[in-house]
Amino acid sequence: MERDSLIKIIEEGIGEGPIHLCLSEHNNKIYCVNWGGNVSVISSDLDSVINVISVAPCSHSMCYNLRDKKVCRPLV
């Protein structure tokens, strides 16, 4: 597989205004923070949205904690 190339565009299940992506290599999932106050969970194996999680409307970013193997809001 080539690197740095578009593989697939996933639109179904992504909310309005995606603003941030976070990759969890531990479970092969991508978390997409959307402007409307939710996070779309994308399975890298299935190339599709598998869950949508409601979060605070002010969530703008996330990070992956390697030690705990969890996605979280960064401490500022």
PyMOL commands that place a pseudoatom at each C-alpha (Angstrom):
pseudoatom trace, name=CA, resn=MET, resi=1, chain=A, elem=C, hetatm=0, pos=[0.000, 0.000, 0.000]
pseudoatom trace, name=CA, resn=GLU, resi=2, chain=A, elem=C, hetatm=0, pos=[1.236, 3.466, -0.810]
pseudoatom trace, name=CA, resn=ARG, resi=3, chain=A, elem=C, hetatm=0, pos=[1.664, 5.921, 1.995]
pseudoatom trace, name=CA, resn=ASP, resi=4, chain=A, elem=C, hetatm=0, pos=[0.431, 9.507, 2.014]
pseudoatom trace, name=CA, resn=SER, resi=5, chain=A, elem=C, hetatm=0, pos=[-2.458, 8.855, -0.328]
pseudoatom trace, name=CA, resn=LEU, resi=6, chain=A, elem=C, hetatm=0, pos=[-6.230, 9.041, -0.061]
pseudoatom trace, name=CA, resn=ILE, resi=7, chain=A, elem=C, hetatm=0, pos=[-7.743, 5.582, 0.316]
pseudoatom trace, name=CA, resn=LYS, resi=8, chain=A, elem=C, hetatm=0, pos=[-11.427, 6.335, 0.862]
pseudoatom trace, name=CA, resn=ILE, resi=9, chain=A, elem=C, hetatm=0, pos=[-13.737, 9.263, 1.602]
pseudoatom trace, name=CA, resn=ILE, resi=10, chain=A, elem=C, hetatm=0, pos=[-16.123, 8.501, 4.466]
pseudoatom trace, name=CA, resn=GLU, resi=11, chain=A, elem=C, hetatm=0, pos=[-19.113, 10.837, 4.614]
pseudoatom trace, name=CA, resn=GLU, resi=12, chain=A, elem=C, hetatm=0, pos=[-21.940, 8.764, 6.083]
pseudoatom trace, name=CA, resn=GLY, resi=13, chain=A, elem=C, hetatm=0, pos=[-21.978, 9.096, 9.877]
pseudoatom trace, name=CA, resn=ILE, resi=14, chain=A, elem=C, hetatm=0, pos=[-19.645, 12.091, 9.988]
pseudoatom trace, name=CA, resn=GLY, resi=15, chain=A, elem=C, hetatm=0, pos=[-21.322, 15.091, 11.590]
pseudoatom trace, name=CA, resn=GLU, resi=16, chain=A, elem=C, hetatm=0, pos=[-21.330, 18.672, 10.407]
pseudoatom trace, name=CA, resn=GLY, resi=17, chain=A, elem=C, hetatm=0, pos=[-17.944, 20.336, 10.280]
pseudoatom trace, name=CA, resn=PRO, resi=18, chain=A, elem=C, hetatm=0, pos=[-15.339, 17.720, 11.185]
pseudoatom trace, name=CA, resn=ILE, resi=19, chain=A, elem=C, hetatm=0, pos=[-12.511, 19.662, 12.847]
pseudoatom trace, name=CA, resn=HIS, resi=20, chain=A, elem=C, hetatm=0, pos=[-10.024, 17.185, 14.319]
pseudoatom trace, name=CA, resn=LEU, resi=21, chain=A, elem=C, hetatm=0, pos=[-8.895, 13.578, 13.863]
pseudoatom trace, name=CA, resn=CYS, resi=22, chain=A, elem=C, hetatm=0, pos=[-7.198, 11.297, 16.371]
pseudoatom trace, name=CA, resn=LEU, resi=23, chain=A, elem=C, hetatm=0, pos=[-5.768, 7.882, 15.478]
pseudoatom trace, name=CA, resn=SER, resi=24, chain=A, elem=C, hetatm=0, pos=[-5.739, 5.037, 17.985]
pseudoatom trace, name=CA, resn=GLU, resi=25, chain=A, elem=C, hetatm=0, pos=[-3.267, 2.490, 16.641]
pseudoatom trace, name=CA, resn=HIS, resi=26, chain=A, elem=C, hetatm=0, pos=[-4.068, 0.222, 19.601]
pseudoatom trace, name=CA, resn=ASN, resi=27, chain=A, elem=C, hetatm=0, pos=[-7.579, -0.573, 18.342]
pseudoatom trace, name=CA, resn=ASN, resi=28, chain=A, elem=C, hetatm=0, pos=[-7.288, 0.616, 14.713]
pseudoatom trace, name=CA, resn=LYS, resi=29, chain=A, elem=C, hetatm=0, pos=[-9.896, 3.370, 15.126]
pseudoatom trace, name=CA, resn=ILE, resi=30, chain=A, elem=C, hetatm=0, pos=[-10.003, 7.005, 14.101]
pseudoatom trace, name=CA, resn=TYR, resi=31, chain=A, elem=C, hetatm=0, pos=[-11.917, 9.493, 16.232]
pseudoatom trace, name=CA, resn=CYS, resi=32, chain=A, elem=C, hetatm=0, pos=[-13.324, 12.524, 14.384]
pseudoatom trace, name=CA, resn=VAL, resi=33, chain=A, elem=C, hetatm=0, pos=[-14.374, 15.538, 16.476]
pseudoatom trace, name=CA, resn=ASN, resi=34, chain=A, elem=C, hetatm=0, pos=[-17.291, 17.327, 14.797]
pseudoatom trace, name=CA, resn=TRP, resi=35, chain=A, elem=C, hetatm=0, pos=[-18.374, 20.932, 15.291]
pseudoatom trace, name=CA, resn=GLY, resi=36, chain=A, elem=C, hetatm=0, pos=[-21.899, 19.900, 16.326]
pseudoatom trace, name=CA, resn=GLY, resi=37, chain=A, elem=C, hetatm=0, pos=[-20.815, 18.353, 19.636]
pseudoatom trace, name=CA, resn=ASN, resi=38, chain=A, elem=C, hetatm=0, pos=[-20.185, 14.740, 18.756]
pseudoatom trace, name=CA, resn=VAL, resi=39, chain=A, elem=C, hetatm=0, pos=[-17.351, 12.376, 17.911]
pseudoatom trace, name=CA, resn=SER, resi=40, chain=A, elem=C, hetatm=0, pos=[-17.588, 9.922, 15.020]
pseudoatom trace, name=CA, resn=VAL, resi=41, chain=A, elem=C, hetatm=0, pos=[-15.717, 6.658, 15.630]
pseudoatom trace, name=CA, resn=ILE, resi=42, chain=A, elem=C, hetatm=0, pos=[-14.315, 5.207, 12.394]
pseudoatom trace, name=CA, resn=SER, resi=43, chain=A, elem=C, hetatm=0, pos=[-13.089, 1.641, 12.085]
pseudoatom trace, name=CA, resn=SER, resi=44, chain=A, elem=C, hetatm=0, pos=[-9.911, 1.540, 10.001]
pseudoatom trace, name=CA, resn=ASP, resi=45, chain=A, elem=C, hetatm=0, pos=[-10.587, -2.140, 9.308]
pseudoatom trace, name=CA, resn=LEU, resi=46, chain=A, elem=C, hetatm=0, pos=[-14.117, -1.543, 7.960]
pseudoatom trace, name=CA, resn=ASP, resi=47, chain=A, elem=C, hetatm=0, pos=[-13.550, 1.961, 6.498]
pseudoatom trace, name=CA, resn=SER, resi=48, chain=A, elem=C, hetatm=0, pos=[-16.847, 3.135, 7.999]
pseudoatom trace, name=CA, resn=VAL, resi=49, chain=A, elem=C, hetatm=0, pos=[-18.321, 4.961, 10.999]
pseudoatom trace, name=CA, resn=ILE, resi=50, chain=A, elem=C, hetatm=0, pos=[-19.192, 2.446, 13.705]
pseudoatom trace, name=CA, resn=ASN, resi=51, chain=A, elem=C, hetatm=0, pos=[-20.416, 4.796, 16.448]
pseudoatom trace, name=CA, resn=VAL, resi=52, chain=A, elem=C, hetatm=0, pos=[-21.268, 8.441, 17.155]
pseudoatom trace, name=CA, resn=ILE, resi=53, chain=A, elem=C, hetatm=0, pos=[-20.648, 9.736, 20.689]
pseudoatom trace, name=CA, resn=SER, resi=54, chain=A, elem=C, hetatm=0, pos=[-22.230, 12.930, 22.056]
pseudoatom trace, name=CA, resn=VAL, resi=55, chain=A, elem=C, hetatm=0, pos=[-19.719, 15.210, 23.772]
pseudoatom trace, name=CA, resn=ALA, resi=56, chain=A, elem=C, hetatm=0, pos=[-19.563, 18.773, 25.041]
pseudoatom trace, name=CA, resn=PRO, resi=57, chain=A, elem=C, hetatm=0, pos=[-20.095, 21.274, 22.206]
pseudoatom trace, name=CA, resn=CYS, resi=58, chain=A, elem=C, hetatm=0, pos=[-16.761, 22.916, 23.002]
pseudoatom trace, name=CA, resn=SER, resi=59, chain=A, elem=C, hetatm=0, pos=[-14.632, 19.853, 22.255]
pseudoatom trace, name=CA, resn=HIS, resi=60, chain=A, elem=C, hetatm=0, pos=[-12.139, 20.886, 19.595]
pseudoatom trace, name=CA, resn=SER, resi=61, chain=A, elem=C, hetatm=0, pos=[-9.394, 18.301, 19.857]
pseudoatom trace, name=CA, resn=MET, resi=62, chain=A, elem=C, hetatm=0, pos=[-8.407, 14.946, 21.294]
pseudoatom trace, name=CA, resn=CYS, resi=63, chain=A, elem=C, hetatm=0, pos=[-5.238, 12.995, 21.811]
pseudoatom trace, name=CA, resn=TYR, resi=64, chain=A, elem=C, hetatm=0, pos=[-4.316, 9.356, 22.289]
pseudoatom trace, name=CA, resn=ASN, resi=65, chain=A, elem=C, hetatm=0, pos=[-2.762, 8.427, 25.634]
pseudoatom trace, name=CA, resn=LEU, resi=66, chain=A, elem=C, hetatm=0, pos=[-0.247, 5.656, 24.907]
pseudoatom trace, name=CA, resn=ARG, resi=67, chain=A, elem=C, hetatm=0, pos=[0.119, 4.709, 28.561]
pseudoatom trace, name=CA, resn=ASP, resi=68, chain=A, elem=C, hetatm=0, pos=[-3.606, 4.228, 29.230]
pseudoatom trace, name=CA, resn=LYS, resi=69, chain=A, elem=C, hetatm=0, pos=[-4.474, 3.311, 25.612]
pseudoatom trace, name=CA, resn=LYS, resi=70, chain=A, elem=C, hetatm=0, pos=[-7.416, 5.746, 25.682]
pseudoatom trace, name=CA, resn=VAL, resi=71, chain=A, elem=C, hetatm=0, pos=[-8.527, 8.769, 23.707]
pseudoatom trace, name=CA, resn=CYS, resi=72, chain=A, elem=C, hetatm=0, pos=[-8.890, 11.894, 25.849]
pseudoatom trace, name=CA, resn=ARG, resi=73, chain=A, elem=C, hetatm=0, pos=[-9.056, 15.665, 25.726]
pseudoatom trace, name=CA, resn=PRO, resi=74, chain=A, elem=C, hetatm=0, pos=[-5.612, 17.227, 25.935]
pseudoatom trace, name=CA, resn=LEU, resi=75, chain=A, elem=C, hetatm=0, pos=[-4.708, 19.064, 29.112]
pseudoatom trace, name=CA, resn=VAL, resi=76, chain=A, elem=C, hetatm=0, pos=[-4.115, 22.733, 28.389]
for i in range(1, 76): cmd.bond("trace and resi %d" % i, "trace and resi %d" % (i + 1))
show_as sticks, trace
zoom trace
